Each structure stands twice: as structure tokens, then as C-alpha cells.
Amino acid sequence: MELDQSYPAISDLAARARRRVPHFVWEFLDSGTGSGAAMRRSRDKLAEVLFNPAVLAGEVEADLSTRFLGRDYPLPFGIAPVGMSGLIWPDAERTLARLGRDQGIPYSLSTVAAQTPETVAPHLGPEAWFQLYPPRDPEIRKDLLARFRDAGFTTLVLTADVPTASRRERQNRGGMATPPKLSPRILAQIAARPAWALGTLRQGTPRLRTIEKYTGDRGALSSTKHIGYLIRTSPDWHYLRWLRQHWDGPMMVKGVLVPGDAVRMRDEGVDAVWISNHGGRQFDAAPAPIEVLPEIRAAVGPDYPLAFDGGVRGGLDILRALALGADFVMLGRAFHYGLAAFGARGAAHVVHILREDMQSNLGQMGLAGFDGLAGRLRGRK
Ligand SMILES: Cc1cc2nc3c(=O)[nH]c(=O)nc-3n(C[C@H](O)[C@H](O)[C@H](O)COP(=O)(O)O)c2cc1C
């Protein structure tokens, strides 16, 4: 791939993305909450995971395929849900859904995306996950589940790590609002990014289209308080049981960092737990997902499916998570950096980078697949 020469790393795509989107959009995508400590910690702790290299291991070509929740995937990673994805780059949701379909990897659509399950449906592959922010009203809940099921989504993901809205200081300072408030400052930022501005003009102002149905009119959604009332209820174990009863496909809970919670979810019939600190966007004192992964793996046992995300910026990070007990790895920002840098081609380049990086690093360890990874961890048994 020709992009490999000038943009060999996801950080190269991020640098270009920053120059192509308005400042407030960049701040929305790139920031964490508080001082950004949780976001940094996720990356730092990944980098601390070391492997023993292998010498004289002969030639190896690794098999990168895996199985997760009863399905076969050609690669062990997928696209995490990102709210207002279409604000970050015009038509992001449908572009990433097609990427998922073409690569055979899962695409997750957020409840607070800029597209609806219905408008994304024609672009979905068989691996489509639906991320639910839990509505208070049981009728809205039922309706959302039915809409996603009818649109072809197979797997339900309940995000549980947003019990209260996070303050997201850097994002607020940047001027982010939903929908964007067209103040002179924001307009100046938009005018400086013509490709984004034209694309956004063509797609229409990014809005929370999925939940508009329940607010009656678009104007109501300009009030964050109203959205909060509608979907930001703090679910509890009772709510989880309700969902389990009303969704007969695979179901995951996202945002788990405590071993006891994961065990209880397993026992409640949740099919997989998704270890995540929401990309460091919710709670600045949250541990790095990679720190808690081994504890959670030990608590739930060797066979219970675990997904993982947080700070993954290369194939080596994916190998680190798999080595410490994850079965599947998700990425949020990386795909959006690629998209904002080069559109669909940039998002596909992210897949290429991750694949090549995994091949190369497995080769350094003399491994033909993921099975031997744990055995090559340095400083752990
Ligand atoms: C801009 C942005 C918006 C996000 N919106 C959602 C969301 O709507 N629902 C959700 O469950 N997670 C959301 N997340 C969290 C991601 O699903 C994922 O957990 C996180 O991005 C992983 O970290 P990474 O960006 O370092 O890969 C969002 C993340 C970002 C960066």
C-alpha cells in the first residue's frame, strides 16, 4: 500500500487528521476526561507489556484468524462505537460499516451516532454490533432493540460506564456542543477546514438521528439535559436482567474494570464482558484496561469471552491484550484518525497497519498464531 511509505503508523494518520478537522472536532475525538491521566495510563501500561523475542525459530507466517462469540473472524479486532462519528468525518458511520463488511470485522454503531440503524443497514456486513445507551422508558428500549434487530444487527452491547455524564473539560474548552453551536469562533475553525466543511454540508448537520424519533422534534435534542433524561439513566442489575430477557442474541457489557462485576455478569447470562475505560473519557481515576485484564481473566476463568479496548495504536498492542487474556480487541480513535486523514482509504489503511504489525511482531517471537503469546510474556509466568 502506497500510504505505507509516508503514513506507516496510526500516529501519522492522527497528525494528518488533526490538520483536516476543525479544532473543536479534534478536541472531541482526541481528548479524555479530567487531566487526561486515564487516557495516558491506558497507553503507558500497554507499552510496559514486554515479550521475549525468539531467535533461530525458522520461517513463520502467522494465521491471524480467531473465533469470538461463536463466530470466525479473519482478524482479532473490530471497530468500537463512537458517538457523533459523523461529526468527526462526514458519513463516518456508513463508511466504517462498509469497511467492517469488506474486511469481515465487526462494526459497532453507537446509540448517539449521527446515523440511524435504518440508514446504516444497507452497508452492514454480517458482523454488526449495536451499542446501547440505556433508555429510561421501557417502550423506547423495546423499540430500539427491535429497530436494531430489524436493521440486521446481531450483537447487543450495553455500555455501563456512563452512570453520570463526564465533565470532559478539554472537549468543552474546545467548544464542542451537540449539535454544534455556530459561534464566530467555531465558524472560523470550520472555514479553515474546507474538505470537512464541504462534506458536512453535503451530509447535513450531524445530529443524534437515532433518538430523534423519541424526542418529537429536533430542537429538543439541543438540550443535553433532555438527552440525559432520555438515555443516560444509570442502569442496575435489574435493568441488565430485563435486557437479557428481551434480547435473544449475543449480549455484551462494555466498560467493565472490576473482576467481581465481570463474574456477576457472567453469572447473569451476559455472553461476553468488554473491558474498557471508555478511552479514558469517563473517570480519570480509572485503571488502565490492560492492568485489570489479567485479574478479570483469572476471575472469570479461561473460557469466558473477553473483549478489550483502550489505547490500542498498533498490532503489537493487540498482541499484548491477547497475551494477557483478551479474546478480541476493539479500537475507537484509530479508525477515526484514518478516516479523517484519508477518508475510506485511510480507515482501510488502519486495518493494513494493524495486520502487518501483528505479522511482523509475531515473527519476532517465532509464533505462527496467537496461541503461544502468553508463553512469551516477559517477567510473567
Ligand atoms: C469520540 C469518541 C466517542 C465515543 N462514543 C462512544 C459511544 O457513543 N458509546 C460507547 O460505548 N463508547 C464510546 N466511545 C468509547 C469507544 O467505544 C472505545 O471504548 C474507546 O474509544 C477505546 O479507546 P481508543 O479510542 O483508545 O481505541 C467513544 C470514544 C471516542 C473517542
The ligand as a MOL file (V3000), in Angstrom:
LIG
                    3D

  0  0  0     0  0            999 V3000
M  V30 BEGIN CTAB
M  V30 COUNTS 31 33 0 0 0
M  V30 BEGIN ATOM
M  V30 1 C -15.0940 10.4650 20.2030 0
M  V30 2 C -15.4740 9.2170 20.9450 0
M  V30 3 C -16.8290 8.9200 21.1360 0
M  V30 4 C -17.1960 7.7380 21.7980 0
M  V30 5 N -18.5210 7.4370 21.9090 0
M  V30 6 C -18.8850 6.2510 22.4620 0
M  V30 7 C -20.2400 5.8530 22.4830 0
M  V30 8 O -21.1190 6.5200 21.9550 0
M  V30 9 N -20.5430 4.6800 23.0990 0
M  V30 10 C -19.5920 3.8760 23.6730 0
M  V30 11 O -19.9130 2.8310 24.2210 0
M  V30 12 N -18.2960 4.2300 23.6510 0
M  V30 13 C -17.9110 5.3820 23.0440 0
M  V30 14 N -16.5840 5.7190 22.9900 0
M  V30 15 C -15.5850 4.7920 23.5490 0
M  V30 16 C -15.1240 3.7820 22.4910 0
M  V30 17 O -16.1440 2.8650 22.1760 0
M  V30 18 C -13.9100 2.9770 22.9900 0
M  V30 19 O -14.2140 2.4110 24.2360 0
M  V30 20 C -12.6480 3.8200 23.1010 0
M  V30 21 O -12.5640 4.7190 22.0240 0
M  V30 22 C -11.4160 2.9080 23.1110 0
M  V30 23 O -10.2510 3.6330 23.2270 0
M  V30 24 P -9.3610 4.0810 21.9500 0
M  V30 25 O -10.0460 5.2610 21.3540 0
M  V30 26 O -8.0650 4.4180 22.5650 0
M  V30 27 O -9.3180 2.8990 20.9930 0
M  V30 28 C -16.1920 6.8770 22.3180 0
M  V30 29 C -14.8480 7.1890 22.1130 0
M  V30 30 C -14.4800 8.3290 21.4250 0
M  V30 31 C -13.0210 8.6050 21.1880 0
M  V30 END ATOM
M  V30 BEGIN BOND
M  V30 1 1 1 2
M  V30 2 1 2 3
M  V30 3 2 2 30
M  V30 4 2 3 4
M  V30 5 1 4 5
M  V30 6 1 4 28
M  V30 7 2 5 6
M  V30 8 1 6 7
M  V30 9 1 6 13
M  V30 10 2 7 8
M  V30 11 1 7 9
M  V30 12 1 9 10
M  V30 13 2 10 11
M  V30 14 1 10 12
M  V30 15 2 12 13
M  V30 16 1 13 14
M  V30 17 1 14 15
M  V30 18 1 14 28
M  V30 19 1 15 16
M  V30 20 1 16 17
M  V30 21 1 16 18
M  V30 22 1 18 19
M  V30 23 1 18 20
M  V30 24 1 20 21
M  V30 25 1 20 22
M  V30 26 1 22 23
M  V30 27 1 23 24
M  V30 28 2 24 25
M  V30 29 1 24 26
M  V30 30 1 24 27
M  V30 31 2 28 29
M  V30 32 1 29 30
M  V30 33 1 30 31
M  V30 END BOND
M  V30 END CTAB
M  END
